[in-house]
Amino acid sequence: MQYFVTGTDTEIGKTTITVGLVSAVVKAGHTCVGLKPIAAGQDYVDGVWVNEDVLRLSQVCDPPISIDQICSYQFRKPCAPEIAASLEQKVIDKNIVMKHLRSSITLAQYAFVEGVGGFNIPLSSSWTTADLAVELNFPIILVVGMRLGCVNHAMLTREAIDCRGLDFAGWVANFVDPNYSFPEENFKTLQEQLGGSCLGRVPFISDAPQDIAPDVFQLDRLLVG
């Protein structure tokens, strides 16, 4: 079973939630991989340029898989992927991305494919993350970064998912702002507006998403059989 993980915006913890989900599924006794086909922004780690999100995903996959199996394209600059690619005089090739994804999702019982940025970000002049989601046709998990403005962003994203005929698996409330005003009131509003299909509430954390308690997530809604 595979899922596509998207978010209400950038910097709202998609990778944190994806790492947490992969870890929870593995702890539940299943094989699971986390994939991020396009990543922008790299650091120099142990003599190699690597994207932090891709590295974090590689640390929790079971079975272990290579960086290249997780990510088709990594770019140096932390900016919109189409711009990051153009800065390196490259073009993101849809066929390469899809070939890598279709190969990597066969490596485990479960796979979570993480998008980049929000739901509808250009990857090239003729291809977006929303197009990628449609082509994969996996159930969508929406990560809502619980901060000012998130209700509007969440509702617009849900509308964009629905209008493409995609299956909405549910949403995860990720409390990214420790000073967020009226968190419970806004959470209740989102439950009502997004259909009540909340897959988990993740409190504000900083570093170790693999240590998110597995019972934070409603895994029974995601696991098959």
Buried (B, 14 or more C-beta within 10 A) or exposed (E): BBBBBBBBBBEBBBBBBBBBBBBBBBBBEBBBBBBBBBBBBBEEEEEEEBBBBBBBBBEBBBEEBEBEBBBBBBBBBBBBBBEBBBEEEEBBBBEEBBEBBEEBBEBBBBBBBBBBBBBBBBBBEEBBBBBBBBEBEBBBBBBBBBBEEBBEBBBBBBEBBEEBEBEBBBBBBBBBBEEBEEBEEBBEBBBEEBEEBBBBBBEBBEEEBBEBEBEBBBBEEBBEE
